[in-house]
Amino acid sequence: MPALSLVALVSLVSTAFAKELDAHPPQQQHRHWAQICSGNPTNKIRGCDRYGCGYFGADRHGHKGKHVGVDVICADGATVYAPFSGQLSGPIRFFHNGNAIDDGVQIRGSGNCFFLTWLPALSLPGYCVKLVCIHPVRYHGQIQRGQQLGRMLPMQKVFPGIISHIHVENCDHSDPTQLLGPVVPPLPQQGSHWATVCSGNPTNEIRGCDRYGCGYYGAPRRNGKGKHTGVDVICSDGATVYAPFSGQLSGPVKFFHNGNAIDDGVQIRGSGFCVKLLCIHPIRYNGRISKGQVLGRMLPMQRVFPGITSHIHVENCDHSDPTSNLEKGKGQ
């Protein structure tokens, strides 16, 4: 093959990989990360407490900033593991005041290399993450996925009553939530059997009645002047939300149209289904998603409606009743 043609082909393949990078940013190109903290096998994310919330994008500093990481629950003194293989560097001083939890480390992993027989290897960028509020076994050198990285520092000594956690922050400030979530293999569409929508509610239990109203389809609304056109699936503030079926995402969907703390959501249109899930913050508003994949997180409903049974509002696009689809997912 002439040299000029080879160069042109390499250029063409490089362009294809560049487009792939645009469609799937470096932090999202690989499989899920390993367990980070002993005692938390699913990398459960901190919900909300009097110090704030642990999900990506949560308000910080009196609403003057956003949380650029994710807080993975971890008991003080627990063993911490490397989420992926890579090169350590540190220390990372997050608080810059030398308090009892002002320590951490960065891990930078290498990218995947792709070979096309006689073509040169093309490398994709790997992960880079900072894990803060831990004391690592060392600040430099190689570490393997799942290997002991260090121990959780005494967060209760600094913030009494907080949900102790490791602050996990991507170096590029992108959202690591999907990588932290438990591995949920994509499942084929199976009739009307929807998957679990919210972690902690495997049977898609529907909200009963509280002082704000009831969660079943057709429940009275607005002092009897309207009917509930969806179903409220119980979900704790900050909990992980999953796609009930495979489909195409679109959004955002603003239910309240006032920008409050829960005014967010997304639509999924799949084979035979179209549904809006509201009062959640999705990991993205567009693209494909598979049944059971992490869709996002529950927003802080207690902040807007104190004492309500926190829930995801699930509404079919045609305003029909989704109850039977949710119930048929029980035990799945």
C-alpha positions as CSV (number, residue, x, y, z in Angstrom):
1,M,0.0,0.0,0.0
2,P,1.5,3.4,-0.9
3,A,2.7,5.5,2.0
4,L,0.3,8.3,1.2
5,S,-2.7,6.0,1.3
6,L,-1.6,4.5,4.6
7,V,-1.3,8.0,6.1
8,A,-4.8,8.9,4.8
9,L,-6.2,5.7,6.3
10,V,-4.6,6.4,9.7
11,S,-6.0,9.9,9.6
12,L,-9.5,8.5,8.8
13,V,-9.4,6.1,11.7
14,S,-8.1,8.8,14.0
15,T,-11.0,11.0,13.0
16,A,-13.4,8.2,13.7
17,F,-11.9,7.7,17.2
18,A,-12.1,11.5,17.8
19,K,-15.8,11.4,17.0
20,E,-16.2,8.4,19.4
21,L,-14.5,10.5,22.1
22,D,-16.9,13.3,21.4
23,A,-19.9,11.0,21.8
24,H,-18.5,9.2,24.8
25,P,-16.2,11.4,27.0
26,P,-13.1,9.7,28.4
27,Q,-14.6,9.2,31.9
28,Q,-17.5,7.2,30.5
29,Q,-15.8,4.8,28.1
30,H,-15.0,1.9,30.4
31,R,-16.7,-0.6,32.7
32,H,-17.9,0.2,36.2
33,W,-15.4,0.9,39.0
34,A,-14.7,-1.5,41.8
35,Q,-16.0,-1.2,45.4
36,I,-14.3,1.8,47.1
37,C,-15.2,1.3,50.7
38,S,-15.5,-1.8,52.8
39,G,-19.1,-2.1,54.1
40,N,-20.5,-0.4,51.0
41,P,-20.3,-3.0,48.1
42,T,-22.5,-0.9,45.8
43,N,-20.7,2.4,46.3
44,K,-23.9,3.9,47.7
45,I,-23.9,7.7,47.6
46,R,-24.6,9.8,50.6
47,G,-28.0,11.3,50.7
48,C,-28.8,14.6,52.5
49,D,-28.0,15.6,56.1
50,R,-27.7,18.9,57.9
51,Y,-24.3,19.5,56.2
52,G,-25.7,19.1,52.7
53,C,-26.2,16.4,50.0
54,G,-23.7,14.0,48.5
55,Y,-24.8,13.8,44.9
56,F,-23.0,15.5,42.0
57,G,-24.1,19.1,41.5
58,A,-25.6,19.5,45.0
59,D,-25.7,23.1,46.3
60,R,-22.7,24.2,48.2
61,H,-21.6,27.3,50.2
62,G,-25.1,28.8,50.6
63,H,-26.1,28.1,47.0
64,K,-23.0,29.9,45.7
65,G,-21.4,26.8,44.3
66,K,-22.1,23.2,43.2
67,H,-20.7,19.9,44.4
68,V,-18.2,18.8,41.8
69,G,-17.8,15.3,43.1
70,V,-19.8,12.5,44.6
71,D,-19.8,11.4,48.3
72,V,-19.4,7.6,48.6
73,I,-20.6,6.4,52.1
74,C,-17.8,5.1,54.2
75,A,-17.6,4.5,57.9
76,D,-14.7,6.2,59.8
77,G,-11.7,3.9,59.9
78,A,-13.0,1.6,57.1
79,T,-10.7,0.1,54.5
80,V,-10.6,1.9,51.2
81,Y,-9.9,0.2,47.8
82,A,-8.7,1.5,44.4
83,P,-11.6,1.8,42.0
84,F,-9.4,1.1,39.0
85,S,-5.7,0.4,38.3
86,G,-3.4,3.4,37.8
87,Q,-0.6,5.7,39.1
88,L,-0.9,7.3,42.5
89,S,0.1,10.9,43.2
90,G,-0.5,13.1,46.2
91,P,-1.1,14.1,48.9
92,I,-4.3,16.0,48.0
93,R,-5.2,18.6,50.6
94,F,-8.9,19.4,50.1
95,F,-9.5,21.6,53.1
96,H,-6.0,23.2,53.3
97,N,-6.2,23.5,57.0
98,G,-4.6,20.3,58.3
99,N,-7.7,19.0,60.1
100,A,-8.3,15.3,60.8
101,I,-9.6,14.5,57.3
102,D,-7.4,16.8,55.2
103,D,-5.7,14.1,53.2
104,G,-6.3,12.2,50.0
105,V,-4.7,10.9,46.8
106,Q,-5.1,11.0,43.0
107,I,-5.2,7.9,40.8
108,R,-4.6,8.3,37.0
109,G,-5.3,5.2,34.9
110,S,-4.1,4.5,31.4
111,G,-6.4,4.4,28.4
112,N,-7.4,1.4,26.3
113,C,-5.3,0.7,23.2
114,F,-7.0,-0.4,20.0
115,F,-5.1,-2.3,17.3
116,L,-6.2,-2.7,13.7
117,T,-3.7,-5.4,12.6
118,W,-1.0,-3.4,10.7
119,L,-2.2,0.0,11.9
120,P,-0.5,1.7,14.9
121,A,-2.2,1.5,18.3
122,L,-4.6,4.2,19.1
123,S,-5.0,5.0,22.8
124,L,-8.0,6.5,24.5
125,P,-7.6,8.6,27.7
126,G,-8.2,6.7,30.9
127,Y,-9.6,7.7,34.3
128,C,-8.3,10.3,36.6
129,V,-9.9,10.7,40.0
130,K,-9.2,12.3,43.4
131,L,-10.3,10.4,46.6
132,V,-10.4,12.8,49.5
133,C,-10.9,12.3,53.3
134,I,-8.8,9.1,53.3
135,H,-5.2,8.4,54.3
136,P,-3.6,6.3,51.5
137,V,-1.1,3.5,52.2
138,R,1.3,5.5,49.9
139,Y,1.1,8.6,47.7
140,H,3.1,7.4,44.7
141,G,3.5,4.2,42.6
142,Q,1.2,1.8,40.9
143,I,-1.9,0.4,42.3
144,Q,-4.3,-2.3,41.0
145,R,-8.1,-2.2,40.8
146,G,-9.5,-3.6,44.1
147,Q,-6.2,-3.3,46.0
148,Q,-6.1,-1.7,49.4
149,L,-5.7,2.0,48.9
150,G,-5.8,3.2,52.5
151,R,-8.3,3.9,55.3
152,M,-11.2,6.3,55.9
153,L,-10.3,9.2,58.2
154,P,-12.4,10.3,61.3
155,M,-15.0,12.5,59.6
156,Q,-17.2,12.6,62.7
157,K,-14.4,14.4,64.6
158,V,-14.7,17.3,62.1
159,F,-18.4,17.1,61.2
160,P,-20.3,15.4,64.0
161,G,-23.5,13.7,62.8
162,I,-22.6,13.9,59.1
163,I,-23.0,10.7,56.9
164,S,-19.3,9.8,56.8
165,H,-18.0,9.5,53.2
166,I,-15.2,9.6,50.7
167,H,-15.3,12.6,48.4
168,V,-14.8,11.2,44.9
169,E,-14.0,13.8,42.2
170,N,-13.1,13.3,38.6
171,C,-10.0,15.4,37.6
172,D,-12.0,16.9,34.8
173,H,-15.0,17.7,37.1
174,S,-17.3,15.4,35.1
175,D,-19.9,13.3,37.0
176,P,-18.6,9.9,38.2
177,T,-22.0,8.7,39.3
178,Q,-22.6,6.2,36.5
179,L,-19.2,4.6,37.0
180,L,-19.7,4.2,40.7
181,G,-23.1,2.5,40.3
182,P,-23.5,-1.2,40.7
183,V,-23.0,-3.2,37.5
184,V,-26.5,-3.7,36.1
185,P,-26.2,-5.7,32.8
186,P,-28.5,-4.3,30.1
187,L,-31.5,-6.5,29.8
188,P,-33.7,-7.0,26.7
189,Q,-37.1,-5.5,26.6
190,Q,-39.5,-8.0,28.2
191,G,-43.1,-7.1,27.6
192,S,-44.6,-5.0,30.3
193,H,-42.1,-6.0,33.0
194,W,-40.4,-2.8,34.0
195,A,-37.3,-2.9,36.1
196,T,-36.8,-1.4,39.6
197,V,-36.9,2.3,39.4
198,C,-35.3,3.4,42.7
199,S,-32.6,1.8,44.8
200,G,-34.1,0.8,48.1
201,N,-37.5,0.1,46.6
202,P,-37.1,-3.2,44.6
203,T,-40.9,-3.7,44.2
204,N,-41.6,-0.2,42.9
205,E,-43.9,0.4,46.0
206,I,-46.2,3.4,45.4
207,R,-46.5,6.2,47.8
208,G,-49.7,6.1,50.0
209,C,-51.3,9.2,51.4
210,D,-49.7,12.0,53.4
211,R,-50.6,15.5,54.2
212,Y,-49.7,16.6,50.7
213,G,-52.0,14.0,49.0
214,C,-51.8,10.4,47.6
215,G,-49.5,8.8,45.1
216,Y,-51.8,6.5,43.2
217,Y,-53.0,7.1,39.7
218,G,-56.1,9.3,39.6
219,A,-55.8,10.6,43.1
220,P,-57.5,14.0,43.7
221,R,-55.3,17.1,43.1
222,R,-55.6,20.8,43.7
223,N,-58.5,20.7,46.2
224,G,-60.4,18.2,44.1
225,K,-60.1,20.2,40.9
226,G,-57.8,17.8,39.2
227,K,-56.6,14.2,39.1
228,H,-53.1,12.7,39.5
229,T,-52.0,11.7,36.0
230,G,-49.1,9.7,37.1
231,V,-47.9,7.3,39.9
232,D,-45.5,8.2,42.7
233,V,-42.8,5.6,43.2
234,I,-41.3,5.8,46.7
235,C,-37.6,6.9,46.6
236,S,-35.4,8.4,49.3
237,D,-33.7,11.7,48.6
238,G,-30.4,11.2,46.9
239,A,-31.1,7.5,46.0
240,T,-29.9,6.0,42.7
241,V,-32.6,5.9,40.0
242,Y,-32.6,3.2,37.2
243,A,-34.2,3.1,33.8
244,P,-37.4,1.0,33.9
245,F,-37.0,0.0,30.3
246,S,-34.6,0.5,27.3
247,G,-35.0,3.5,25.1
248,Q,-34.1,7.0,24.0
249,L,-33.7,9.8,26.5
250,S,-34.9,13.4,26.0
251,G,-35.2,16.3,28.3
252,P,-34.9,18.1,30.6
253,V,-38.6,17.9,31.7
254,K,-39.5,20.7,34.1
255,F,-42.7,19.8,36.0
256,F,-42.9,22.8,38.3
257,H,-41.5,25.4,36.0
258,N,-40.1,27.4,38.9
259,G,-36.5,26.1,39.2
260,N,-37.0,24.7,42.7
261,A,-34.7,21.9,44.1
262,I,-36.8,19.1,42.4
263,D,-37.7,20.8,39.1
264,D,-35.9,18.3,36.9
265,G,-36.6,15.1,35.0
266,V,-36.3,13.2,31.8
267,Q,-38.4,11.3,29.3
268,I,-37.6,7.7,28.0
269,R,-39.2,6.5,24.8
270,G,-38.8,2.8,24.1
271,S,-40.3,0.0,22.1
272,G,-44.0,0.3,23.1
273,F,-43.4,2.7,26.1
274,C,-43.0,6.4,26.7
275,V,-42.7,7.7,30.2
276,K,-41.5,10.8,32.1
277,L,-39.7,10.4,35.4
278,L,-39.8,13.6,37.4
279,C,-38.1,14.9,40.5
280,I,-34.8,13.3,39.5
281,H,-31.6,14.5,38.0
282,P,-30.5,12.3,35.1
283,I,-26.9,11.5,34.3
284,R,-27.7,12.9,30.8
285,Y,-30.7,14.2,28.9
286,N,-30.1,12.6,25.6
287,G,-28.8,9.3,24.1
288,R,-29.7,5.6,24.5
289,I,-30.1,3.9,27.9
290,S,-30.7,0.2,28.7
291,K,-33.2,-1.3,31.1
292,G,-31.7,-1.4,34.6
293,Q,-28.9,1.1,33.8
294,V,-28.3,4.0,36.2
295,L,-30.5,6.8,35.1
296,G,-29.7,9.4,37.7
297,R,-30.4,10.3,41.3
298,M,-33.4,11.4,43.4
299,L,-33.6,15.1,44.1
300,P,-34.1,16.5,47.7
301,M,-37.9,16.5,47.9
302,Q,-37.9,17.1,51.6
303,R,-36.4,20.5,51.0
304,V,-39.5,21.5,49.0
305,F,-42.2,19.5,50.7
306,P,-41.0,18.7,54.3
307,G,-42.6,15.5,55.7
308,I,-43.8,14.2,52.3
309,T,-43.1,10.6,51.3
310,S,-40.2,11.3,48.9
311,H,-41.0,9.8,45.5
312,I,-40.4,9.8,41.8
313,H,-43.4,11.0,39.7
314,V,-43.8,8.4,36.9
315,E,-46.1,9.6,34.1
316,N,-46.9,7.9,30.9
317,C,-46.6,10.3,27.9
318,D,-50.2,9.5,26.9
319,H,-51.4,10.0,30.5
320,S,-52.5,6.4,30.8
321,D,-52.1,4.5,34.1
322,P,-48.5,3.0,34.5
323,T,-49.4,1.0,37.7
324,S,-49.6,-2.4,36.1
325,N,-46.2,-2.0,34.4
326,L,-44.7,-1.0,37.7
327,E,-46.3,-3.9,39.6
328,K,-45.3,-6.5,37.1
329,G,-41.7,-5.5,37.8
330,K,-42.0,-6.9,41.4
331,G,-39.4,-9.4,42.1
332,Q,-37.6,-8.9,38.8
